[in-house]
Amino acid sequence: MVVRRHRILGTLALAFLAVTSRERLAIAQSAPPSSSPNGQPPAPKLTKPPKLVRFVEAVYPESERAQGRAAAVVMRLGIGATGAVEEAAVVESSGPAFDAAALAAARAFVFEPAEIDGKPAAIRILYRYEFTLTPEVPKTAVFEGTVRDRTTGKPLASVHVRLDTGATTDTDERGHFHFAEVPPGTHAVALDGDSLTAVRTEEAFEAGKKVDVDYQVQGVTAGASDSEDKDDLEIVVTAPALAKQVVASTVSADEGRRLPGTQGDVLKVVESMPGVARSSVGAGQLIVWGAAPEDTRVYVDGVRLPRLYHGGGLRSVVATELVDSVELAPGGYGASYGRGLGGLVTVRTRRADDKQFHASAAVDLLDAAASVRTPIAKDVNVQLAARRSHLHTAIEPFTNGDAEDFFPIPRYHDAQGRIAFALGPHERIDVTGLLSSDRISRTALDADPLLTRRETRETSFERVYARWEKDLAAGSVSVVPWFGFDRSRTENRFGDVPATLETSATVYGLRASYQDKVSKFLVVNVGLDAEINDARVSRSGSVTTPPREGDVHVFGQVPQDRVNADEWKVVTAGLAPFGELDFSLFENKLHVIPGVRFDPYFVSVSRRTPREGDTPALGSFRQDAALEPRLQVRWAATDRLDVKAGWGRYHQLPAPEDLSAVFGNPQLPVSAAEHFLAGTAVRLFPATSLETTAFYVTQSDLAVRNPASSPLLAEALLPIGAGRSYGAQMLLRKAQAAGFSGWISYGIVRSLRRDTPDADYRLSDYDQTHVLTGLASYDLGKGFEIGARARFASGFPRTPVLRATYDSRRDVWQPVFGAQNTDRIPAFFQLDLRVAKRFKMPVGDLEAYLEVQNVTNRENPEEVVYGSDYRSKGYITGLPILPVFGAKWSL
C-alpha cells in the first residue's frame, strides 16, 4: 500500500493555561501590578495566544506504516517567551514509536510567542499531532514485461529496452524488464542488443495502471552471415510501423479529450494543431497551409470521409469513445495517400477487443451522446455510439426563437456501430458503419424582408466498411473494402429568390496494404488505393452563386440576374498502386524513404454541352494517369535532435460540381501540387519537445472563373489558375507528465493565387497570416482538472467596397469594389477555460465539467456585411460567451 502522511497545520487547541512561577516572576519584573479594590494583585490575562509559524513534519514510523496504522498523540508543550519549545511531554500516548516521532517533531516547532497582559510570556498548551495514512494519487504508470525467443519460447536476457522518455533498462536472466514510473501517454519502445537491429513499437500508458507485455522476438541464428536475409530482432506482438510522416502532429484520445476547447471531443484538437487556420463559425472547414478546404483529405481507418466536423465545427463526426488517435500531416506525406492537394488527417479507431462491458453517457449544452463497448461472445465484440445536438432547443427559451437570425446554430447527429471477430491471436476482422447529418444557416437581416440574405447548408454521409488485419512476424497486412453515400445541399437566398446546389453521390473504395521488414536495413510498404465516385448534381439560380475562390463579392450581395439551371452526372474512378521503401542506415540514425504512387483514372460526364430542348446528351469521357513520386528523409543527428525533409507531387480530380456544361467545364483536367518542406525536432527535456517546419507549396491547373464577359460554350470555368503558399510553423509541446500537458503552436503562412497566366499573384481567400494557439491542462489531484486555451488568428482577406451604384432596372444597389483581397476581417481572439471533477460512483465514474468558451465575451467578426445601399458596414459575429456545463458517466 502506498501511503503518505497527512500534515496537520490547522489551529492549535488551547486545552489549558498554566502560568508557572517563572512566568509570574517575568510578569512581576516587567511591570508592577496595580492593586485591586481588596488589595490583591489582578490575575494575569492572556491577551494573545501563541501562533505556530514553523511546522516540522514528523517521520512516520516505518513499523507502524507497514501495519497500516494511524494514530494521534496529545502532548503538553512548554513555549518560552521567545516562541521556542522548551519542553514537551506526552499526555495521551499512542505507543512508543508514534510518541517518539511526535515529540521529536514538536521540539523543533517555532511559535509566535503568547502575550500575557500585552507582553511576551511563556505558556503551556496541549497540542494534538495526528498521523494519517492517505492513499497517494498515482501520477505515473508501471511498465513491465518479458522478451522471449519466438521459436523456442525461452526468455532472452540482456536485451536493451529503451523508452522515448530517456529511461532504459536491460532484461534479466528471466527475460523480464520493469519501469516503475512512466509518464502517461503514448510512448515509443525500442528493443536492441549486441549485434541486434533496433526495433520500435508503441505502447499507451495511463496513470495508476500497469502495462504488462509479452514480446515474442526472432533472434539471430548462430553462425548466420551478414548476407543472410534475416532480421536480428523482430517484434511479433506489434508490427513495427513504417515511419510516420515527416511533418505530422499526433494526439492520443486520452490526451486530446481532456484538452480545453474540445469539450471532450478528441478530434476537435486538430483545430489547435500547427498549420491549421482558424475557420469561421458555421464553416467547420479544415484550412491547412492556406489550401482550400476541399483540398485536405480526411480518412478514418483508411476510409475517406467528406468532412471531419459537423457544420459549425463544434463537434467531430466520430465519437471519442471509438477513437484511438488522430494525426495531421499538413503536407509532404507519403505515397499511401493521395487525390488531394492539401493536408491529410488520419484517424485510427480503437480496436474492438474489450474483455468486459463498457458504457458511457454524456450531456451538455451542445448535445447528448452515449456509447457501448462489450463482448457478446467468445472472440466477438460490439461497439455502438450515437450523438444528437440540442443547442437550438436549449437556447430557444432565451432568444424568442430567433437565435439563428444572429448566430449560426448547428443542428447535427451522428452514429457509429461495429462488430469485430478475433480470428486468432494475430488476426481479426470487423465491420463498421458510420453516419452523420447536419444543417446550419447564417443570416444578414434587413428591415425589408425582401432584402434579407440567408445561406443554408445541409450535408450528410454514410459509410460501411470491413477491415481484415493480420500481424506478421515483422509486419502486417490489411484489406479494407468500403462503400457509402454523400449528400449536400447549399441554398443562397436573397429575399425570396434562391440559388441552390445539390449533390448526391455513391462512393466505393478499397484500400489494401502489405508491410514487412525484409532485411535489417529495409522495411517495405506496398498497397492499393482504389476509389469510385458516382455523383448526381443539380444546380439552379445565378451563374455566380454560390461564389467560389477568386470571385470578387461580399456576403449577401444581390446575385447577378443571369440565371440558369442544369442537372448532370459524373463518374470518377482511380486505381492507385503505391509503394514505399524505408532504408535504415548508420545504426538506424538515418531513414531515407522513397515512394511512388501511380494513379490511373477516368472522368465521365453525362453532358459535354448544355441541354437544349430534346437534344440527346453528348457525354464526355477522359482517362489518364498521374505519377506521384515522394521522398522523405529523417536523420537523428543526436539523441535529442532530429532533422527532417520531404518532397512530393500530388494530384486532385476535379469536383463533380465543377463539371457542369452550364456552370463549369466538363473538360477540366486534374489539378496538381508540389510540396517542399524541411524541419527539426528537438527533445528539450524528457517530456518536452520543440518542432519547427518551413514549407513551400505550388499548385497548378486550378479551376477558376472564366474572365471573359461572354465565355465559350461549356467553358464557364477554365483550368488556368495557379497558387503557391509558403511559411513556417512551430510546436512547443509538453507531453502529459506529472499531471500537466499542453502546447504552444504558431504558424506564419502566405497563401497566394493567380487567376490567369498573365496576372499577378494576389492573396488567396484562405490566407491567414498569423495563427497562435496556446493550450494547457493540469490535473490538480483528487479528481480535479483545469485547463485553458487561447487563440489568436488574422482575419481572412476580403475585397473592400468603395461605393455603390443604383440599378434602376432591378431596383437594387450594386457594389463598386476596390483592389481584390486588400482588406481583412478583423483579427480573432478567444479564451476558453475548462474545469472538471471526476467522481467515483457506486456504479462507474462520473465526470462533471464546465467549459466556458469566449470567456472575454469578445464579439469576433466572422464575415463582412453591408446595408442594402452599401453605405453602412457591419459584421456577422461569432458566438458570445458560452458556458457549456456537462456531465459524462462511464463504466
Helices and strands as residue ranges (DSSP letters): E 3-5, H 21-30, E 46-48, E 51-54, H 62-66, E 71-79, E 85-92, H 96-106, E 110-112, E 114-116, E 119-121, E 123-131, E 133-135, E 141-149, E 160-163, E 168-170, E 176-182, E 185-192, E 199-205, E 210-217, E 249-252, H 253-256, G 266-272, G 293-295, E 297-300, E 303-305, G 320-322, E 323-329, E 344-349, E 358-363, E 367-377, E 380-389, H 391-394, H 396-399, G 403-405, E 411-424, E 427-444, G 449-451, E 453-471, E 475-494, E 497-519, E 522-542, E 563-585, E 590-605, E 620-636, E 641-652, G 656-658, E 671-685, E 688-705, E 717-737, E 740-754, E 762-763, E 770-781, E 784-793, E 797-798, E 801-807, E 812-817, E 823-824, E 828-840, E 845-853, E 861-866, E 873-877, E 882-890
